[in-house]
Amino acid sequence: MVNPDDLRFTKMPLSCGSGAMPALGFGTLIPDPVATKNAAKAALEAGFRLLDTAERYKTETEVGAAMQEVFKQGKIKREDVFVITKLWNTNHRPERVKPACEASLKKLQLDFADLYLIHTPYAFQPGDDQDPRDANGNVIYDQGVTLLDTWTAMEGLVSQGKCKAIGLSDVSLEQVQDIVKAAKVKPAVVHVESHPYLPQWDLLNYCKANGIVLQAFAALGHSSEPKLLDDPVIVAVAKRVNKTPAQVLLAWAIQRGTAPLTTSKNPSRIQENFQVSALPDDAVKEISDGIKSRIRFNTVVNTGIPGFIPRAK
Ligand SMILES: NC(=O)c1ccc[n+]([C@@H]2O[C@H](COP(=O)([O-])OP(=O)(O)OC[C@H]3O[C@@H](n4cnc5c(N)ncnc54)[C@H](OP(=O)(O)O)[C@@H]3O)[C@@H](O)[C@H]2O)c1
């Protein structure tokens, strides 16, 4: 019999790259650098073996420093950790892709990323300003490059050994289908917002049928209102199985075949979020079928503007 406590160690096979990716991952979209480094260290010490960062989060340096400190303690090695980072919108021009990846790797103190994602399908005006705006405050998009142009440059990074696998983030099903049709290296992972209020079943079914892992961010609802952690169905299941609402949401995400990402600055919540074990099948079904609310918390998919990062003044 499978031990329910083994759920936290679930690995998802990847169509290319490091073979498999831990299902349960820790995200580092944390505004404060000291808190980021402490949280990344605490996550590794709690058992997480996947760290997600991005050029845009400005947390790569802290994630790199946290990994180095943990590696020096000798219990966890580089090859034990699956590291994800992302190409920002201002670097979609093919000639900017490799330098952007190399800059991320330098900050992370790594030779390669296990997964490199195109952060959003929107190209912004190329340059050092990550949030280029016109005089009216509107984002300046770059019409001179397509998602496929950027994807083709990403494929080059795999053959150059800069990353083991590549993928897409904040994309629609149609955008994934277009890239899959045209790609030489298929997306290994599609990274999007997903939780019981935004289950994305069509995208998940397509990903499963095509050997793509769906990685689910905001798996706990990002502390946004209405609070997913207070949803009556989640709270009732949590009471019944003697787990916390966060543990229920993470278990549900893994058991339905996605790879959830969660974030916390709080060491005890970080530990709580790794102590995930399998729910009975009827509880998984109750969450899938019983929650009817449909809410997207992050509007990044509509504009490419990060929904969870406040605009700099
Ligand atoms: N590609 C994209 O566009 C994109 C967009 C958004 C996020 N992401 C990635 O996905 C990661 C996860 O997203 P997220 O931050 O929205 O995740 P989340 O885990 O749904 O939300 C994090 C929030 O939940 C709270 N929290 C965490 N564990 C908790 C627990 N056990 N009980 C109660 N509250 C808890 C945290 O507060 P405390 O810190 O106070 O514990 C924080 O406010 C990000 O870090 C980032 O790596 C990607």
The ligand as an SDF file (V2000), in Angstrom:
LIG
                    3D

 48 52  0  0  0  0  0  0  0  0999 V2000
    4.3400   33.2630  -13.0370 N   0  0  0  0  0  0  0  0  0  0  0  0
    3.6420   34.1260  -12.3800 C   0  0  0  0  0  0  0  0  0  0  0  0
    3.1040   35.0640  -12.9650 O   0  0  0  0  0  0  0  0  0  0  0  0
    3.4770   33.9920  -10.8890 C   0  0  0  0  0  0  0  0  0  0  0  0
    2.5710   34.8380  -10.2410 C   0  0  0  0  0  0  0  0  0  0  0  0
    2.4220   34.6950   -8.8590 C   0  0  0  0  0  0  0  0  0  0  0  0
    3.1580   33.7580   -8.1620 C   0  0  0  0  0  0  0  0  0  0  0  0
    4.0690   32.9740   -8.8220 N   0  0  0  0  0  0  0  0  0  0  0  0
    4.9160   32.0090   -8.0610 C   0  0  0  0  0  0  0  0  0  0  0  0
    4.1110   31.2070   -7.2390 O   0  0  0  0  0  0  0  0  0  0  0  0
    4.5460   31.3030   -5.8740 C   0  0  0  0  0  0  0  0  0  0  0  0
    3.3660   31.0560   -4.9740 C   0  0  0  0  0  0  0  0  0  0  0  0
    2.3460   32.0370   -5.1830 O   0  0  0  0  0  0  0  0  0  0  0  0
    1.6010   32.7270   -3.9860 P   0  0  0  0  0  0  0  0  0  0  0  0
    2.5570   33.5730   -3.2340 O   0  0  0  0  0  0  0  0  0  0  0  0
    0.3830   33.3720   -4.5070 O   0  0  0  0  0  0  0  0  0  0  0  0
    1.2500   31.4560   -3.0550 O   0  0  0  0  0  0  0  0  0  0  0  0
    0.2190   31.1880   -1.9210 P   0  0  0  0  0  0  0  0  0  0  0  0
    0.9020   30.1630   -1.0630 O   0  0  0  0  0  0  0  0  0  0  0  0
   -1.1220   30.9000   -2.4810 O   0  0  0  0  0  0  0  0  0  0  0  0
    0.0580   32.5460   -1.1210 O   0  0  0  0  0  0  0  0  0  0  0  0
    1.0190   33.0290   -0.2450 C   0  0  0  0  0  0  0  0  0  0  0  0
    0.2880   33.7100    0.8920 C   0  0  0  0  0  0  0  0  0  0  0  0
   -0.3240   32.7040    1.7240 O   0  0  0  0  0  0  0  0  0  0  0  0
    0.1110   32.8510    3.0740 C   0  0  0  0  0  0  0  0  0  0  0  0
    0.3250   31.4860    3.5870 N   0  0  0  0  0  0  0  0  0  0  0  0
    1.2660   30.5800    3.1980 C   0  0  0  0  0  0  0  0  0  0  0  0
    1.1280   29.4420    3.8770 N   0  0  0  0  0  0  0  0  0  0  0  0
    0.0810   29.5970    4.7080 C   0  0  0  0  0  0  0  0  0  0  0  0
   -0.5310   28.7510    5.6580 C   0  0  0  0  0  0  0  0  0  0  0  0
   -0.0990   27.5250    5.8820 N   0  0  0  0  0  0  0  0  0  0  0  0
   -1.6160   29.2280    6.3480 N   0  0  0  0  0  0  0  0  0  0  0  0
   -2.0640   30.4820    6.1210 C   0  0  0  0  0  0  0  0  0  0  0  0
   -1.5240   31.3360    5.2310 N   0  0  0  0  0  0  0  0  0  0  0  0
   -0.4500   30.8850    4.5370 C   0  0  0  0  0  0  0  0  0  0  0  0
    1.3850   33.6380    3.0100 C   0  0  0  0  0  0  0  0  0  0  0  0
    1.5360   34.4580    4.1440 O   0  0  0  0  0  0  0  0  0  0  0  0
    2.8400   34.3850    5.1100 P   0  0  0  0  0  0  0  0  0  0  0  0
    4.0480   34.6910    4.2780 O   0  0  0  0  0  0  0  0  0  0  0  0
    2.5540   35.4450    6.1120 O   0  0  0  0  0  0  0  0  0  0  0  0
    2.8600   33.0050    5.6730 O   0  0  0  0  0  0  0  0  0  0  0  0
    1.1660   34.5350    1.7780 C   0  0  0  0  0  0  0  0  0  0  0  0
    0.4260   35.7030    2.1230 O   0  0  0  0  0  0  0  0  0  0  0  0
    5.2010   32.6860   -5.8030 C   0  0  0  0  0  0  0  0  0  0  0  0
    6.1110   32.8420   -4.7450 O   0  0  0  0  0  0  0  0  0  0  0  0
    5.9200   32.7070   -7.1410 C   0  0  0  0  0  0  0  0  0  0  0  0
    7.1020   31.9190   -7.0280 O   0  0  0  0  0  0  0  0  0  0  0  0
    4.2070   33.0640  -10.1680 C   0  0  0  0  0  0  0  0  0  0  0  0
  1  2  1  0
  2  3  2  0
  2  4  1  0
  4  5  1  0
  4 48  2  0
  5  6  2  0
  6  7  1  0
  7  8  2  0
  8  9  1  0
  8 48  1  0
  9 10  1  0
  9 46  1  0
 10 11  1  0
 11 12  1  0
 11 44  1  0
 12 13  1  0
 13 14  1  0
 14 15  2  0
 14 16  1  0
 14 17  1  0
 17 18  1  0
 18 19  2  0
 18 20  1  0
 18 21  1  0
 21 22  1  0
 22 23  1  0
 23 24  1  0
 23 42  1  0
 24 25  1  0
 25 26  1  0
 25 36  1  0
 26 27  1  0
 26 35  1  0
 27 28  2  0
 28 29  1  0
 29 30  1  0
 29 35  2  0
 30 31  1  0
 30 32  2  0
 32 33  1  0
 33 34  2  0
 34 35  1  0
 36 37  1  0
 36 42  1  0
 37 38  1  0
 38 39  2  0
 38 40  1  0
 38 41  1  0
 42 43  1  0
 44 45  1  0
 44 46  1  0
 46 47  1  0
M  CHG  2   8   1  16  -1
M  END
$$$$
